[in-house]
Amino acid sequence: MVPREVKTVNDAKQIIEERKLSHVKVGLFDNDGVMRGKYMSKEKFFSSLDTGFAFCDVVLGWDVKDQLYDNAQYTGWHTGYPDAPVRIIPSSCRDVLGEDGMLLFMAEFAGEAESVCPRATLRRVLDKAKSMGLLPKAAFEYEFFLFRETPHSVREKGFRNLKPITPDWFGYSMIRNSTYSELYQSILAMAETMDFPIEGIHSETGPGVIEAAIAVDYACHAADKAALFKTYMKVLAQKNDLMATFMAKWSNDYPGQSGHIHLSLLDQDGKNVFFGADQAHSMSALQRHFLAGQQRLMPELLCMVAPSVNSYSRMIPGFWAPTDATWGIENRTTSLRVITGSQKSQRIEYRIGAADANPFLALAAALGSGLIGVEQGWEPSDPVLGNAYQQTHSDTLALPRTLWDATQQFKQSEAAVSLFGQAFVDHFAASREWEDREFRKHVTDWELNRYFEII
């Protein structure tokens, strides 16, 4: 049996016995999309397949630096950080990069913790789509920078004067992908081995930046693949004495890094319901309503797709990151790009997302907002023609400019509560407010340079 043929608990046990493994790897994803996990003995894993296992819920109550939230209600010092039930997903079985014969299984929180679990939050939105007779498909594409650095060297340098793997601005360069063909081939091989196949990969514009487009899949699988790609791209880089960053913007000198999502909806017969052969731009009424929901609710849900303080440094006019909830036909200056074509290709590209977003939550926001638009029969604004950055848009389309402002809109969003549940909204909002407060504790280089002597 091969890993991607595993579907059931019995299949999972069979492949482990066939490989004579004493341990397997089990991982799940926290609020920020960071994969947390461990090696687990065969005996413990078999028991966990049957009845689940317990995982300390602190991973839902801390930030990317393992610092504990002081404002969350779900878990904290007041609860004593108990274990929470976790279910293993047998069908997530995969080979593991660089660990011959080893298997990786994904898991997700169950019980009360399910209400704040990122993967479970996406599943709630997918259940809503299913109840509407719709089957979402999605594909993620990521930009990331590679450096000739290690986890030690970046800290020794204070994250300054880092050396990108390649110099200069060489977008779509055949020179770069040929010179570094071994690196590109190793990325492609990893993606095939771990089943997040890459449809296309190329150098982007900027020193050391690469863009990878992951192949389309049904929405939950697409998010799994995106989350695993981000994790194991970092692993592959570090195994080769490199470092990959998915920060939204690591330098003021270069464009930010996106995490765009391509979305379409199928009906129960597998037909793309976005495609309207006899409609303007081949846009069906359902696609218009879906687009309108994404557009109208984008300001309210922005902190799910731009979840860090750094996310908002990316959203600057002229740097390929939108600043308003705009849309256009094949227009890369807007937040939502309608890609016209055929039954196979008609879709929407959700371009506001940054590379630092949790894929489960970004997709939940992009999809859930559209579903509400379909339910309500909303219509989008007029499409933007030309450069969206140089045009004035309605105040209702303005996106929050900071994480704090985005979180306050999110907390007041009736749509967020209806899509994700009050428990998730309260918990995720608390985590974003914590993130913003942590940032405000620090004095930046910009402040020192600007005020130290002159003020």
Kinemage of the C-alpha trace (Angstrom):
@kinemage 1
@onewidth
@group {chain A} dominant
@subgroup {mainchain}
@vectorlist {calphas} color= white
{ca met a 1} P 0.000 0.000 0.000
{ca val a 2} L 1.168 3.542 -0.758
{ca pro a 3} L 0.404 6.422 1.625
{ca arg a 4} L -2.104 8.276 -0.522
{ca glu a 5} L -4.199 5.110 -0.854
{ca val a 6} L -4.829 5.154 2.895
{ca lys a 7} L -8.449 6.073 3.586
{ca thr a 8} L -9.513 4.280 6.760
{ca val a 9} L -8.226 3.435 10.227
{ca asn a 10} L -7.551 -0.134 9.079
{ca asp a 11} L -5.613 1.154 6.062
{ca ala a 12} L -3.462 3.305 8.343
{ca lys a 13} L -2.667 0.360 10.582
{ca gln a 14} L -1.913 -1.857 7.585
{ca ile a 15} L 0.648 0.472 5.994
{ca ile a 16} L 2.439 0.965 9.317
{ca glu a 17} L 2.667 -2.793 9.788
{ca glu a 18} L 3.872 -3.242 6.201
{ca arg a 19} L 6.644 -0.708 6.758
{ca lys a 20} L 7.525 -2.165 10.168
{ca leu a 21} L 7.544 1.307 11.702
{ca ser a 22} L 8.032 1.727 15.436
{ca his a 23} L 6.909 5.379 15.298
{ca val a 24} L 5.048 7.774 12.996
{ca lys a 25} L 4.742 11.557 12.884
{ca val a 26} L 1.500 13.334 13.833
{ca gly a 27} L 0.899 17.066 13.399
{ca leu a 28} L -1.821 19.698 13.546
{ca phe a 29} L -2.033 23.429 12.882
{ca asp a 30} L -2.430 26.285 15.364
{ca asn a 31} L -4.056 29.723 15.026
{ca asp a 32} L -1.198 31.057 12.903
{ca gly a 33} L -0.921 28.016 10.642
{ca val a 34} L 2.200 26.746 12.421
{ca met a 35} L 2.407 22.950 12.376
{ca arg a 36} L 2.798 21.482 15.847
{ca gly a 37} L 3.379 17.777 16.374
{ca lys a 38} L 5.548 14.888 17.495
{ca tyr a 39} L 6.728 11.358 16.850
{ca met a 40} L 4.270 8.821 18.271
{ca ser a 41} L 4.869 5.134 18.974
{ca lys a 42} L 3.008 2.576 16.903
{ca glu a 43} L 1.072 1.327 19.936
{ca lys a 44} L -0.005 4.821 20.964
{ca phe a 45} L -0.892 5.707 17.383
{ca phe a 46} L -3.060 2.620 16.879
{ca ser a 47} L -4.930 3.419 20.070
{ca ser a 48} L -5.311 7.034 18.941
{ca leu a 49} L -6.727 5.955 15.592
{ca asp a 50} L -9.456 4.069 17.432
{ca thr a 51} L -10.315 6.493 20.203
{ca gly a 52} L -8.407 9.741 19.564
{ca phe a 53} L -5.703 11.180 21.793
{ca ala a 54} L -5.097 14.255 23.929
{ca phe a 55} L -2.914 17.242 23.047
{ca cys a 56} L -2.213 20.175 25.358
{ca asp a 57} L -4.514 22.998 24.296
{ca val a 58} L -1.765 25.544 24.910
{ca val a 59} L -1.087 25.419 21.170
{ca leu a 60} L -4.421 27.205 20.772
{ca gly a 61} L -3.477 29.677 23.498
{ca trp a 62} L -0.069 30.972 22.460
{ca asp a 63} L 1.499 32.951 19.636
{ca val a 64} L 4.213 32.157 17.092
{ca lys a 65} L 6.866 32.710 19.780
{ca asp a 66} L 5.143 30.368 22.256
{ca gln a 67} L 4.101 33.364 24.365
{ca leu a 68} L 0.810 32.847 26.184
{ca tyr a 69} L -2.205 35.020 25.357
{ca asp a 70} L -3.407 36.978 28.388
{ca asn a 71} L -6.830 37.772 26.949
{ca ala a 72} L -8.271 34.499 25.623
{ca gln a 73} L -11.298 32.854 27.207
{ca tyr a 74} L -11.079 29.416 25.604
{ca thr a 75} L -7.834 28.493 27.357
{ca gly a 76} L -5.279 30.146 29.609
{ca trp a 77} L -3.919 30.188 33.134
{ca his a 78} L -7.542 30.277 34.316
{ca thr a 79} L -8.167 26.827 32.781
{ca gly a 80} L -4.787 25.336 33.621
{ca tyr a 81} L -4.088 24.509 29.951
{ca pro a 82} L -5.690 21.061 29.962
{ca asp a 83} L -5.398 18.440 27.253
{ca ala a 84} L -7.939 18.672 24.454
{ca pro a 85} L -9.227 15.740 22.390
{ca val a 86} L -7.689 15.270 18.936
{ca arg a 87} L -8.725 13.064 16.042
{ca ile a 88} L -6.270 11.660 13.523
{ca ile a 89} L -7.157 11.938 9.833
{ca pro a 90} L -6.176 8.579 8.257
{ca ser a 91} L -6.549 9.867 4.688
{ca ser a 92} L -3.878 12.517 5.327
{ca cys a 93} L -1.136 9.824 5.376
{ca arg a 94} L 2.008 10.903 3.534
{ca asp a 95} L 5.645 10.053 3.052
{ca val a 96} L 7.950 12.490 4.830
{ca leu a 97} L 10.678 14.580 3.222
{ca gly a 98} L 14.116 13.212 4.059
{ca glu a 99} L 12.890 10.440 6.395
{ca asp a 100} L 12.986 7.193 4.463
{ca gly a 101} L 9.891 5.091 5.145
{ca met a 102} L 8.504 7.465 7.779
{ca leu a 103} L 4.813 8.426 7.596
{ca leu a 104} L 3.087 11.694 8.503
{ca phe a 105} L -0.539 11.953 9.588
{ca met a 106} L -2.443 15.192 10.093
{ca ala a 107} L -4.848 15.669 12.976
{ca glu a 108} L -7.378 18.231 14.161
{ca phe a 109} L -8.916 19.214 17.472
{ca ala a 110} L -12.224 17.669 18.514
{ca gly a 111} L -14.748 18.271 21.300
{ca glu a 112} L -14.995 21.827 22.621
{ca ala a 113} L -11.652 22.691 21.029
{ca glu a 114} L -13.182 22.068 17.610
{ca ser a 115} L -14.979 25.407 17.926
{ca val a 116} L -11.651 27.282 17.680
{ca cys a 117} L -9.627 24.800 15.586
{ca pro a 118} L -8.588 26.391 12.250
{ca arg a 119} L -9.130 23.263 10.152
{ca ala a 120} L -12.500 22.624 11.765
{ca thr a 121} L -13.447 26.251 11.097
{ca leu a 122} L -12.878 25.678 7.388
{ca arg a 123} L -14.912 22.477 7.553
{ca arg a 124} L -17.874 24.418 8.960
{ca val a 125} L -17.795 26.659 5.906
{ca leu a 126} L -17.518 23.626 3.620
{ca asp a 127} L -20.555 22.126 5.350
{ca lys a 128} L -22.440 25.307 4.541
{ca ala a 129} L -21.411 25.036 0.886
{ca lys a 130} L -22.553 21.408 0.833
{ca ser a 131} L -25.936 22.365 2.261
{ca met a 132} L -26.274 24.804 -0.647
{ca gly a 133} L -25.489 22.031 -3.143
{ca leu a 134} L -22.037 23.452 -3.902
{ca leu a 135} L -18.614 21.806 -3.968
{ca pro a 136} L -15.706 24.285 -3.767
{ca lys a 137} L -12.363 23.767 -5.468
{ca ala a 138} L -9.322 25.862 -4.654
{ca ala a 139} L -5.665 26.361 -5.450
{ca phe a 140} L -3.082 28.344 -3.486
{ca glu a 141} L -0.057 30.104 -4.892
{ca tyr a 142} L 2.740 31.414 -2.696
{ca glu a 143} L 5.639 33.783 -3.032
{ca phe a 144} L 8.577 33.229 -0.687
{ca phe a 145} L 12.142 34.487 -0.380
{ca leu a 146} L 15.146 32.184 -0.014
{ca phe a 147} L 18.323 33.245 1.776
{ca arg a 148} L 21.819 31.826 2.188
{ca glu a 149} L 21.305 31.875 5.929
{ca thr a 150} L 20.576 29.528 8.811
{ca pro a 151} L 18.356 29.884 11.898
{ca his a 152} L 21.519 30.787 13.822
{ca ser a 153} L 22.965 33.268 11.323
{ca val a 154} L 19.777 35.326 10.902
{ca arg a 155} L 19.631 35.811 14.664
{ca glu a 156} L 23.327 36.593 14.944
{ca lys a 157} L 22.795 39.267 12.289
{ca gly a 158} L 19.693 40.600 14.008
{ca phe a 159} L 17.771 39.810 10.788
{ca arg a 160} L 19.757 42.519 8.962
{ca asn a 161} L 22.055 42.330 5.943
{ca leu a 162} L 20.684 38.949 4.954
{ca lys a 163} L 22.000 37.395 1.755
{ca pro a 164} L 19.317 36.268 -0.737
{ca ile a 165} L 20.099 33.124 -2.696
{ca thr a 166} L 20.191 35.188 -5.924
{ca pro a 167} L 20.693 38.908 -6.610
{ca asp a 168} L 18.676 41.485 -8.538
{ca trp a 169} L 15.216 41.452 -10.119
{ca phe a 170} L 14.878 38.353 -12.319
{ca gly a 171} L 11.164 37.537 -12.597
{ca tyr a 172} L 10.351 34.428 -14.663
{ca ser a 173} L 14.051 34.013 -15.368
{ca met a 174} L 15.139 30.879 -17.237
{ca ile a 175} L 18.691 31.740 -16.200
{ca arg a 176} L 17.777 31.500 -12.528
{ca asn a 177} L 15.705 28.311 -12.711
{ca ser a 178} L 18.341 26.655 -14.906
{ca thr a 179} L 21.319 27.690 -12.796
{ca tyr a 180} L 19.499 26.521 -9.688
{ca ser a 181} L 17.807 23.568 -11.361
{ca glu a 182} L 18.810 21.190 -8.556
{ca leu a 183} L 16.967 23.360 -6.045
{ca tyr a 184} L 13.890 23.652 -8.248
{ca gln a 185} L 13.914 19.926 -8.940
{ca ser a 186} L 14.180 19.153 -5.225
{ca ile a 187} L 11.162 21.372 -4.524
{ca leu a 188} L 9.161 19.648 -7.255
{ca ala a 189} L 10.218 16.204 -6.017
{ca met a 190} L 9.241 17.052 -2.440
{ca ala a 191} L 5.849 18.274 -3.619
{ca glu a 192} L 5.216 15.008 -5.474
{ca thr a 193} L 6.442 12.857 -2.589
{ca met a 194} L 4.252 14.630 -0.033
{ca asp a 195} L 1.260 15.105 -2.356
{ca phe a 196} L 1.029 18.836 -2.725
{ca pro a 197} L 1.968 18.784 -6.429
{ca ile a 198} L 3.112 22.034 -7.959
{ca glu a 199} L 1.470 23.175 -11.169
{ca gly a 200} L 4.101 25.823 -11.829
{ca ile a 201} L 7.156 27.344 -10.159
{ca his a 202} L 9.342 30.253 -11.235
{ca ser a 203} L 11.544 33.061 -9.999
{ca glu a 204} L 9.578 36.189 -9.109
{ca thr a 205} L 10.618 39.804 -9.251
{ca gly a 206} L 13.133 40.493 -6.499
{ca pro a 207} L 16.335 38.904 -5.164
{ca gly a 208} L 15.844 35.305 -4.129
{ca val a 209} L 12.068 35.245 -4.488
{ca ile a 210} L 10.199 32.252 -5.913
{ca glu a 211} L 6.521 31.709 -6.652
{ca ala a 212} L 4.952 28.245 -6.503
{ca ala a 213} L 1.417 27.452 -7.625
{ca ile a 214} L -0.025 24.336 -5.994
{ca ala a 215} L -2.352 22.233 -8.157
{ca val a 216} L -6.106 22.679 -7.721
{ca asp a 217} L -8.050 20.320 -5.468
{ca tyr a 218} L -11.235 20.151 -3.447
{ca ala a 219} L -11.125 22.920 -0.878
{ca cys a 220} L -10.208 21.066 2.317
{ca his a 221} L -7.489 19.093 0.529
{ca ala a 222} L -6.229 22.328 -1.044
{ca ala a 223} L -5.833 23.946 2.376
{ca asp a 224} L -4.088 20.842 3.751
{ca lys a 225} L -1.659 20.947 0.860
{ca ala a 226} L -0.995 24.663 1.235
{ca ala a 227} L -0.289 24.319 4.959
{ca leu a 228} L 2.042 21.376 4.379
{ca phe a 229} L 3.818 23.160 1.536
{ca lys a 230} L 4.623 26.168 3.721
{ca thr a 231} L 5.905 23.919 6.501
{ca tyr a 232} L 8.033 21.605 4.414
{ca met a 233} L 9.369 24.292 2.090
{ca lys a 234} L 11.027 25.707 5.212
{ca val a 235} L 12.271 22.218 6.141
{ca leu a 236} L 13.728 21.627 2.673
{ca ala a 237} L 15.467 25.000 2.719
{ca gln a 238} L 17.013 24.442 6.136
{ca lys a 239} L 18.194 20.959 5.183
{ca asn a 240} L 20.168 22.738 2.447
{ca asp a 241} L 21.571 25.506 4.666
{ca leu a 242} L 19.048 27.979 3.308
{ca met a 243} L 16.122 29.771 4.879
{ca ala a 244} L 12.685 30.416 3.388
{ca thr a 245} L 10.433 33.184 4.668
{ca phe a 246} L 6.725 33.602 4.043
{ca met a 247} L 6.548 36.976 5.815
{ca ala a 248} L 4.106 39.295 4.077
{ca lys a 249} L 6.909 41.851 3.625
{ca trp a 250} L 10.454 41.297 4.839
{ca ser a 251} L 12.020 44.432 3.338
{ca asn a 252} L 10.867 47.913 2.391
{ca asp a 253} L 12.939 47.626 -0.768
{ca tyr a 254} L 10.906 44.842 -2.379
{ca pro a 255} L 7.270 43.921 -2.997
{ca gly a 256} L 5.487 41.871 -0.375
{ca gln a 257} L 4.761 38.168 -0.593
{ca ser a 258} L 1.308 37.037 -1.567
{ca gly a 259} L -0.763 33.981 -0.837
{ca his a 260} L -3.376 34.179 -3.563
{ca ile a 261} L -6.305 31.740 -3.663
{ca his a 262} L -8.073 30.603 -6.836
{ca leu a 263} L -11.675 29.531 -6.257
{ca ser a 264} L -14.483 27.925 -8.230
{ca leu a 265} L -17.711 26.134 -7.294
{ca leu a 266} L -19.111 22.924 -8.734
{ca asp a 267} L -22.655 21.629 -8.546
{ca gln a 268} L -23.536 18.050 -7.646
{ca asp a 269} L -22.944 16.993 -11.260
{ca gly a 270} L -19.422 18.439 -11.279
{ca lys a 271} L -20.388 21.435 -13.398
{ca asn a 272} L -18.621 24.751 -12.792
{ca val a 273} L -21.474 27.024 -11.715
{ca phe a 274} L -19.350 30.163 -12.186
{ca phe a 275} L -19.435 29.707 -15.952
{ca gly a 276} L -22.227 31.399 -17.873
{ca ala a 277} L -21.619 30.830 -21.567
{ca asp a 278} L -24.039 33.526 -22.754
{ca gln a 279} L -23.306 36.062 -19.999
{ca ala a 280} L -20.945 39.031 -20.008
{ca his a 281} L -17.400 37.828 -19.275
{ca ser a 282} L -18.882 34.317 -18.998
{ca met a 283} L -19.955 35.225 -15.448
{ca ser a 284} L -23.032 33.384 -14.214
{ca ala a 285} L -25.407 35.120 -11.815
{ca leu a 286} L -24.089 32.846 -9.081
{ca gln a 287} L -20.516 33.968 -9.728
{ca arg a 288} L -21.606 37.614 -9.530
{ca his a 289} L -23.338 37.005 -6.199
{ca phe a 290} L -20.324 35.082 -4.858
{ca leu a 291} L -17.973 37.867 -5.963
{ca ala a 292} L -20.232 40.464 -4.334
{ca gly a 293} L -20.093 38.616 -1.022
{ca gln a 294} L -16.315 38.465 -1.141
{ca gln a 295} L -16.164 42.160 -1.962
{ca arg a 296} L -18.676 43.389 0.628
{ca leu a 297} L -17.339 41.308 3.512
{ca met a 298} L -13.612 41.627 2.793
{ca pro a 299} L -13.107 44.552 5.225
{ca glu a 300} L -14.860 42.609 8.024
{ca leu a 301} L -12.883 39.391 7.513
{ca leu a 302} L -9.521 40.893 6.572
{ca cys a 303} L -7.719 39.815 9.752
{ca met a 304} L -8.222 36.177 8.710
{ca val a 305} L -6.286 36.727 5.466
{ca ala a 306} L -3.927 39.440 6.755
{ca pro a 307} L -3.329 38.099 10.289
{ca ser a 308} L -0.067 39.746 11.355
{ca val a 309} L 1.126 43.276 11.997
{ca asn a 310} L 3.485 42.764 9.075
{ca ser a 311} L 0.596 41.878 6.726
{ca tyr a 312} L -0.385 45.541 6.527
{ca ser a 313} L 3.095 46.650 5.471
{ca arg a 314} L 2.429 44.740 2.249
{ca met a 315} L -0.734 46.615 1.325
{ca ile a 316} L 0.843 49.638 -0.325
{ca pro a 317} L -0.317 51.149 -3.644
{ca gly a 318} L 1.745 50.053 -6.626
{ca phe a 319} L 3.323 47.010 -4.971
{ca trp a 320} L 0.952 44.332 -6.274
{ca ala a 321} L -1.135 44.290 -3.077
{ca pro a 322} L -4.633 45.854 -3.152
{ca thr a 323} L -5.749 48.515 -0.679
{ca asp a 324} L -9.518 48.422 -1.343
{ca ala a 325} L -12.057 45.649 -1.892
{ca thr a 326} L -12.098 46.109 -5.657
{ca trp a 327} L -12.597 43.685 -8.511
{ca gly a 328} L -11.873 43.544 -12.209
{ca ile a 329} L -11.703 41.284 -15.226
{ca glu a 330} L -8.162 39.922 -15.534
{ca asn a 331} L -6.970 42.903 -13.493
{ca arg a 332} L -4.032 42.301 -11.152
{ca thr a 333} L -4.363 45.689 -9.453
{ca thr a 334} L -7.644 44.687 -7.783
{ca ser a 335} L -8.375 42.562 -4.714
{ca leu a 336} L -10.539 40.166 -6.692
{ca arg a 337} L -9.571 39.115 -10.195
{ca val a 338} L -12.199 37.393 -12.299
{ca ile a 339} L -10.515 34.963 -14.664
{ca thr a 340} L -12.767 34.283 -17.617
{ca gly a 341} L -12.636 31.235 -19.800
{ca ser a 342} L -14.490 27.947 -19.964
{ca gln a 343} L -16.246 25.394 -17.813
{ca lys a 344} L -12.790 24.297 -16.723
{ca ser a 345} L -11.109 27.647 -16.097
{ca gln a 346} L -13.750 30.214 -15.018
{ca arg a 347} L -12.820 31.262 -11.480
{ca ile a 348} L -12.004 34.068 -9.040
{ca glu a 349} L -8.533 34.873 -7.780
{ca tyr a 350} L -8.648 36.192 -4.205
{ca arg a 351} L -5.582 38.429 -4.389
{ca ile a 352} L -5.721 40.213 -1.051
{ca gly a 353} L -4.242 37.253 0.837
{ca ala a 354} L -0.659 37.418 2.088
{ca ala a 355} L 1.786 34.518 2.295
{ca asp a 356} L 1.736 34.733 6.105
{ca ala a 357} L -1.942 33.749 6.414
{ca asn a 358} L -3.116 30.454 7.882
{ca pro a 359} L -4.380 28.629 4.751
{ca phe a 360} L -7.376 27.129 6.569
{ca leu a 361} L -8.576 30.501 7.792
{ca ala a 362} L -7.788 32.428 4.623
{ca leu a 363} L -9.792 29.927 2.584
{ca ala a 364} L -12.621 29.934 5.135
{ca ala a 365} L -12.896 33.722 4.771
{ca ala a 366} L -12.615 33.762 0.975
{ca leu a 367} L -15.174 31.009 0.566
{ca gly a 368} L -17.562 31.878 3.391
{ca ser a 369} L -17.956 35.501 2.339
{ca gly a 370} L -18.836 34.408 -1.186
{ca leu a 371} L -21.439 31.947 0.052
{ca ile a 372} L -23.200 34.689 1.980
{ca gly a 373} L -23.263 36.759 -1.204
{ca val a 374} L -24.949 33.859 -2.992
{ca glu a 375} L -27.497 33.457 -0.188
{ca gln a 376} L -28.317 37.152 -0.198
{ca gly a 377} L -28.271 37.614 -3.960
{ca trp a 378} L -25.876 40.551 -3.675
{ca glu a 379} L -24.455 42.282 -6.738
{ca pro a 380} L -20.878 43.568 -6.981
{ca ser a 381} L -19.852 47.123 -7.751
{ca asp a 382} L -18.804 48.016 -11.274
{ca pro a 383} L -15.507 46.387 -12.251
{ca val a 384} L -12.357 48.482 -12.136
{ca leu a 385} L -10.901 49.289 -15.520
{ca gly a 386} L -7.217 50.151 -15.536
{ca asn a 387} L -5.036 50.843 -12.507
{ca ala a 388} L -7.074 50.450 -9.303
{ca tyr a 389} L -4.357 52.189 -7.278
{ca gln a 390} L -4.876 55.461 -9.146
{ca gln a 391} L -8.646 55.533 -8.779
{ca thr a 392} L -10.947 56.649 -5.982
{ca his a 393} L -13.276 53.987 -4.611
{ca ser a 394} L -16.289 53.981 -2.328
{ca asp a 395} L -15.526 54.332 1.367
{ca thr a 396} L -17.425 51.082 1.934
{ca leu a 397} L -14.680 49.274 0.005
{ca ala a 398} L -11.797 50.683 2.057
{ca leu a 399} L -9.778 48.010 3.827
{ca pro a 400} L -8.514 48.445 7.389
{ca arg a 401} L -4.966 49.782 7.454
{ca thr a 402} L -3.787 48.024 10.626
{ca leu a 403} L -4.264 44.673 12.310
{ca trp a 404} L -5.963 46.349 15.275
{ca asp a 405} L -8.518 48.100 13.059
{ca ala a 406} L -9.151 44.917 11.090
{ca thr a 407} L -9.719 42.975 14.291
{ca gln a 408} L -12.241 45.504 15.595
{ca gln a 409} L -14.276 45.151 12.399
{ca phe a 410} L -14.028 41.378 12.688
{ca lys a 411} L -15.325 41.429 16.281
{ca gln a 412} L -18.414 43.348 15.162
{ca ser a 413} L -19.092 41.192 12.100
{ca glu a 414} L -22.417 39.364 12.116
{ca ala a 415} L -21.256 37.489 9.020
{ca ala a 416} L -18.181 36.183 10.852
{ca val a 417} L -20.299 34.853 13.705
{ca ser a 418} L -22.765 33.174 11.347
{ca leu a 419} L -19.969 31.544 9.332
{ca phe a 420} L -17.441 30.579 11.988
{ca gly a 421} L -19.293 30.678 15.312
{ca gln a 422} L -19.056 33.096 18.236
{ca ala a 423} L -16.413 31.001 20.009
{ca phe a 424} L -14.037 31.211 17.056
{ca val a 425} L -14.642 34.931 16.508
{ca asp a 426} L -13.948 35.721 20.165
{ca his a 427} L -10.850 33.524 20.301
{ca phe a 428} L -9.270 34.603 17.031
{ca ala a 429} L -10.008 38.275 17.682
{ca ala a 430} L -8.326 37.980 21.082
{ca ser a 431} L -5.280 36.401 19.459
{ca arg a 432} L -5.003 39.238 16.918
{ca glu a 433} L -5.381 41.907 19.588
{ca trp a 434} L -2.608 40.172 21.525
{ca glu a 435} L -0.428 40.197 18.398
{ca asp a 436} L -0.946 43.922 17.918
{ca arg a 437} L -0.258 44.692 21.590
{ca glu a 438} L 2.963 42.660 21.459
{ca phe a 439} L 4.121 44.802 18.543
{ca arg a 440} L 3.328 48.029 20.379
{ca lys a 441} L 5.644 47.037 23.224
{ca his a 442} L 8.636 47.519 20.942
{ca val a 443} L 10.509 50.548 19.628
{ca thr a 444} L 11.209 50.250 15.892
{ca asp a 445} L 14.327 51.216 13.969
{ca trp a 446} L 12.224 53.797 12.133
{ca glu a 447} L 11.295 55.522 15.395
{ca leu a 448} L 14.915 55.610 16.566
{ca asn a 449} L 16.124 57.009 13.241
{ca arg a 450} L 13.389 59.621 13.113
{ca tyr a 451} L 13.217 60.852 16.698
{ca phe a 452} L 16.386 59.911 18.616
{ca glu a 453} L 18.305 63.153 18.065
{ca ile a 454} L 15.975 65.715 16.588
{ca ile a 455} L 12.818 65.635 18.668
